[in-house]
Amino acid sequence: MVEPTLLGPTLIHTDHGELVYRKFAADLVNARGGLKEIRVLGSDRAMKIFKGFQFHIPNLKHVICYKHFKDNVETYLRGKLSDDASYEDVRFDIFGTLVESPDEEAFDESLNNLKSLWDAIHPDLFTWFERYQATTIKSSLLPSRCADAGLGTDCFYNNANESINNILKLQTSRKSSISDIVGEWQKIAAAQEMNCKRAIFSQGPYSLKAKFKDVGVPESTYYRMPPSERANVLGSGILSNMHSGKRLGRKPSETPRKRARGSTAKQFCNKEYKHNDMSISYCLATAKQENATAALLTSTGQKKPKL
């Protein structure tokens, strides 16, 4: 069962500076005060995003996407190690041993034991890993860190969010105006909202989770209802919870990764701000809920990425 990823607050920007993300985080927190209670932010290794949000959410922790990390490490190893056997050995040392260390002490011990072996394979390998990768693993990828972040025994993946980002890119281009971009993304948000509604009728790419099946009604029954009864159906179902911002089907202690996978949104304004002569143009979209929809729905056509 896979929870769908729905379009959420969207930032259009041409600058990757920390100030951009600070402003975006400020607008989100101002619009939805409960976001201050977020414990964990997941991303690739873009620290400016994390620092921008941490400025407004001081207790925020950072976890990185396991697949992004894995791909980057494997790309480096392929460039350095021409021998397949050496590549597989080092790859296993990293992802089969180091990343699975129960704590930092065990990680450091295992890494020190690998030094002579890695030095024999390539003189730069150990130094590169110790300088650029070790801290990331210890702070974000160890099982204990994932558990602290509420992920249980799993790691964080942002593949689903990246897929939404790719859809947005495919609908626009670098030559698109802001209004064109907003218009295309409004269509995506509207289509996702419609698919959420269709789940009530057992239609479309989403279906209701088992414990919410009583929310559903046949489409023919729904459209024969008077307007007041239709409102009651939606009032007890998905769309009311999307609009109210209530969380359903998930306890507060459960995984922030699943809560943070996005939310249906509708664009409501375009603004342009000036910060130290830097122009930030963006579309600010407001989340209709904090993933209440994803808590109610499951997607029938998505699979967990193979690593």
C-alpha positions in Angstrom: 0.0 0.0 0.0 1.4 3.4 -1.1 0.1 6.7 0.1 -0.3 9.1 -2.8 1.9 12.2 -3.1 -0.2 15.3 -3.7 1.0 18.8 -4.8 1.7 21.0 -1.8 3.1 24.5 -1.3 5.2 25.4 -4.2 8.2 27.8 -4.5 9.3 29.2 -7.9 12.7 30.8 -7.5 15.8 31.6 -9.5 18.2 31.8 -6.5 19.3 28.9 -4.3 20.4 31.1 -1.4 19.3 30.4 2.2 17.3 33.6 2.3 14.9 32.2 -0.4 14.1 29.2 1.8 13.8 31.4 4.9 11.1 33.5 3.2 9.3 30.4 2.0 9.4 28.8 5.4 8.2 32.0 7.0 5.2 32.2 4.8 4.3 28.5 5.4 4.6 28.9 9.2 2.6 32.1 9.1 -0.1 30.4 7.1 -0.2 27.2 9.1 1.2 27.7 12.6 1.1 24.0 13.4 4.1 23.6 11.1 6.3 24.9 13.9 5.8 21.5 15.5 7.4 19.6 12.6 10.3 17.6 14.0 12.1 16.5 10.8 12.7 17.9 7.4 13.7 15.5 4.6 15.5 16.5 1.5 18.5 15.6 -0.7 21.8 17.0 0.6 20.7 20.7 0.0 21.7 22.2 3.4 20.4 25.6 2.4 16.9 24.3 2.4 17.3 22.8 5.8 19.0 25.9 7.3 16.3 28.2 5.8 13.5 26.2 7.5 15.5 25.7 10.7 15.7 29.4 11.1 11.9 29.4 11.8 11.7 25.9 13.3 14.8 25.8 15.7 14.2 22.2 16.9 14.1 20.8 13.3 16.2 17.8 12.5 17.4 16.9 9.0 17.3 13.6 7.2 18.5 13.1 3.7 17.2 10.9 1.0 18.8 7.5 1.1 18.6 7.0 -2.7 20.2 10.4 -3.5 23.0 9.5 -1.1 23.4 6.0 -2.5 23.4 7.2 -6.1 26.0 9.9 -5.4 28.4 7.5 -3.6 28.0 4.8 -6.3 28.7 7.4 -9.0 31.9 8.5 -7.3 33.0 4.9 -6.7 32.4 4.0 -10.4 34.6 6.9 -11.4 37.4 5.9 -9.0 37.4 2.1 -9.1 37.7 0.5 -12.5 37.8 -3.0 -11.0 34.3 -4.5 -10.5 35.3 -6.6 -7.6 36.8 -3.7 -5.7 33.7 -1.6 -6.5 31.4 -4.2 -5.1 33.6 -4.8 -2.0 33.6 -1.1 -1.1 30.0 -0.7 -1.9 29.1 -3.5 0.5 31.4 -2.0 3.1 29.5 1.3 3.0 25.9 0.1 2.5 26.1 -3.3 4.1 28.2 -2.4 7.1 28.7 1.3 7.8 25.2 2.5 7.1 23.8 -0.4 9.2 25.9 0.5 12.2 23.7 0.6 15.4 25.3 3.8 16.6 28.1 6.3 16.0 30.6 4.4 18.1 30.1 1.2 16.1 30.3 3.2 12.9 33.7 4.8 13.8 35.1 1.4 14.8 34.0 -0.2 11.6 35.3 2.7 9.5 38.7 2.5 11.2 38.9 -1.2 10.5 38.4 -0.5 6.8 41.2 2.0 6.5 44.0 -0.3 5.5 41.7 -2.3 3.1 40.5 0.9 1.4 44.0 2.4 1.2 45.1 -0.8 -0.7 42.3 -0.3 -3.1 42.7 3.4 -3.8 44.9 6.0 -1.9 42.1 8.7 -1.9 39.2 6.5 -0.9 39.3 6.6 2.8 40.1 10.3 3.0 37.2 11.1 0.7 34.7 9.0 2.6 35.8 10.3 6.0 35.7 13.9 4.9 32.6 14.0 2.8 30.4 11.1 3.7 30.9 9.9 7.3 29.3 12.9 9.0 26.2 12.6 6.7 25.7 8.9 7.6 26.2 9.5 11.3 23.8 12.4 11.4 21.1 11.2 9.1 21.3 7.6 7.9 22.1 5.3 10.9 19.2 3.2 12.1 19.2 5.1 15.4 18.9 8.4 13.5 16.0 7.1 11.4 14.3 5.9 14.5 14.7 9.3 16.2 13.2 10.9 13.1 10.1 8.7 13.4 10.9 6.5 10.5 11.2 3.3 12.4 13.6 0.9 10.7 13.1 2.6 7.3 15.2 5.4 5.7 13.9 8.6 4.2 13.2 8.7 0.5 12.0 11.7 -1.5 11.4 9.8 -4.7 7.7 10.5 -4.6 8.2 14.3 -4.2 10.8 14.2 -7.0 8.2 12.6 -9.2 5.8 15.4 -8.6 8.6 17.9 -9.3 9.3 16.1 -12.6 5.6 16.3 -13.6 5.7 20.1 -12.9 8.8 20.4 -15.1 7.3 18.5 -17.9 4.3 20.8 -18.0 6.5 23.9 -18.3 9.8 25.2 -19.6 12.5 27.8 -18.8 10.7 30.1 -21.2 7.3 29.8 -19.4 6.0 32.9 -17.7 5.1 32.9 -14.0 1.4 33.0 -14.9 1.8 30.1 -17.3 3.5 28.1 -14.7 0.9 28.8 -12.1 -1.9 28.0 -14.5 -0.4 24.6 -15.4 0.2 23.7 -11.8 -3.4 24.8 -10.9 -4.6 22.2 -13.4 -2.4 19.5 -11.7 -3.8 20.4 -8.3 -7.4 20.4 -9.6 -6.9 17.0 -11.2 -5.5 15.6 -7.9 -8.4 17.1 -6.0 -10.9 15.5 -8.4 -9.1 12.1 -8.1 -9.4 12.4 -4.3 -13.2 13.0 -4.7 -13.4 10.1 -7.1 -12.0 7.8 -4.5 -15.3 8.2 -2.6 -17.0 6.5 -5.6 -14.3 3.8 -5.9 -13.0 5.3 -9.1 -9.7 6.8 -10.3 -6.1 6.1 -9.3 -6.8 6.3 -5.5 -8.8 4.1 -3.2 -9.9 4.6 0.3 -8.0 2.7 3.0 -10.0 -0.1 4.6 -10.8 1.7 7.8 -12.4 4.6 5.8 -14.5 2.4 3.4 -17.6 3.6 5.1 -17.0 7.1 3.7 -17.6 5.8 0.2 -20.9 5.8 -1.7 -21.8 4.7 -5.2 -21.5 7.6 -7.7 -25.1 7.0 -8.9 -26.3 7.3 -5.3 -24.3 10.4 -4.7 -25.7 12.3 -7.7 -29.3 11.4 -6.8 -28.9 13.0 -3.4 -30.2 16.5 -2.8 -27.4 19.1 -2.4 -27.6 19.0 1.4 -27.0 15.2 1.6 -24.1 15.5 -0.9 -22.6 18.1 1.4 -23.0 15.7 4.3 -21.2 12.9 2.4 -18.3 15.2 1.6 -18.5 16.7 5.1 -17.8 13.3 6.6 -15.3 12.3 4.0 -12.1 13.3 2.3 -12.8 16.8 1.0 -13.9 18.2 4.4 -10.7 17.0 6.0 -8.7 18.4 3.2 -10.3 21.8 3.7 -10.3 21.7 7.5 -6.7 20.7 7.9 -7.6 17.8 10.3 -5.3 14.8 10.4 -7.1 11.5 10.0 -5.9 7.9 10.3 -2.5 8.8 11.9 -1.4 9.3 15.4 0.9 12.2 16.1 3.7 9.8 17.1 3.7 8.1 13.7 6.2 8.8 11.0 6.8 12.4 9.9 8.1 11.0 6.6 4.6 9.9 5.7 3.0 13.1 7.1 5.5 15.2 5.1 4.9 13.7 1.7 2.9 16.6 0.4 -0.7 17.8 0.4 -3.3 18.9 -2.1 -3.0 22.7 -2.7 -4.6 25.5 -4.6 -2.6 28.5 -5.7 -4.0 31.7 -4.2 -1.5 34.5 -4.9 1.6 35.6 -6.7 4.0 37.9 -4.8 7.4 39.4 -5.4 9.6 40.3 -2.4 12.9 42.2 -2.3 15.6 41.0 0.1 18.9 42.9 -0.2 18.2 43.7 -3.9 17.4 40.0 -4.5 14.1 39.5 -6.2 12.2 36.4 -5.1 9.2 35.7 -7.4 7.1 32.7 -6.4 3.7 31.2 -6.3 2.5 30.6 -2.8 0.2 27.7 -2.6 -1.8 27.0 0.5 -2.1 23.4 1.7 -5.8 22.4 2.2 -4.7 19.9 4.8 -1.6 18.4 6.5 -1.7 15.2 4.5 -5.2 14.2 5.8 -5.8 13.0 2.2 -2.8 10.8 2.1 -3.8 9.4 5.4 -7.2 8.4 3.9 -6.1 7.3 0.5 -3.8 4.7 -1.1 -2.6 4.7 -4.6 -3.2 1.7 -6.8 -0.5 2.4 -9.3 2.7 3.2 -7.4 5.5 1.0 -6.2 8.3 1.5 -3.8 11.5 2.3 -5.7 14.0 -0.5 -6.1 17.4 0.3 -4.8 
